[in-house]
């Protein structure tokens, strides 16, 4: 069939964090790239970040009144059945009016009502799990899924083995294209071209433990001849700005992250699933400091999956301040170790993840 003439109606759901939203957007972009006459409708949770990020990416989204289960004892949990019922009714109505060929879920409680309703109506359901430790919504919904696309090995611990397809995590078009450019952008940061650069990123919100560890070591890092691009997050940017000088560039948020990646020689990062997938495409030596403040400690599991393959170095969050300088110093002294880490993490890159997922969905429907 001519792809330009083929049309599909696809509903996509997932949200709460960028880790669920951005892979979903990447798959939507791939659908429209291959089948430009298709129609896509996102379904999210009212008041959550997907209600802003999805329209910014150029797609329509409808919000459900669904809420998550509070992990502490609270009166809000008493109202949860009411919000679930309302969301399910709305999900059934959306499915009846949009009439999708398939529904794809990317995790988070926002996806649960739509995927369950689709399964009841006999509409093909697909799931994409970003992390090495599956989220609750995806684990529960997996029994109704035709296929489950994953980014890590050994996911049969959570899902039926016969349904699993290893695709990697989808990366958005603009990010993927930018990451594949290897030229340096050091001059844009007003950094010296022939000096090595340490890139420090704690996620879009920053990470206080990472910031504190860099602050404690900044003079020694500079003495080693390192230049630093340092994304602190809004919370810590004022306190960390005192370290800014000609070789240390402090910023709350890096908009053109691909330029920072391309300029870096060593990267310190959290271990969110999408960050790890991007870092694999970047192919630089990486020190991962997983956030301990995430569900089921999944960032540590993401990091350990790379450590097992000699694709990254991991430092525990609590040990960051006392260990980070020694680890960076060791990398600077051992060029072969850096090359080995780069090669191993590059081998894990899955730049065609979005295409593989779209091809799978089209084949199944």
Secondary structure, DSSP 4 states (H G I P E B T S, - for coil): --TTT---EEEEE--SSHHHHHHHHHHHHHHHHH-TT-EEEEEEETTSTHHHHHHHTT-EEEEE---PPPSS--GGGGGHHHHHHHHHHHHHHHHHHH--SEEEE-SSGGGHHHHHHHHHTT-EEEEEE-SSS--HHHHHHGGG-SEEEESSS-GGGTS-GGGEEE------HHHHHHHT-----GGGGT--TTS-EEEEE--TT--HHHHHHHHHHHHHHHHTT-EEEEE--TTTHHHHGGG-BTTEEEES--S-HHHHHHH-SEEEE---HHHHHHHHHHT-EEEE---SSSGGGHHHHHHHHHHTTTS-EE--GGGHHHHHHHHHHHHHH-HHHHHHHHHHHHTT--TTHHHHHHHHHHHH-
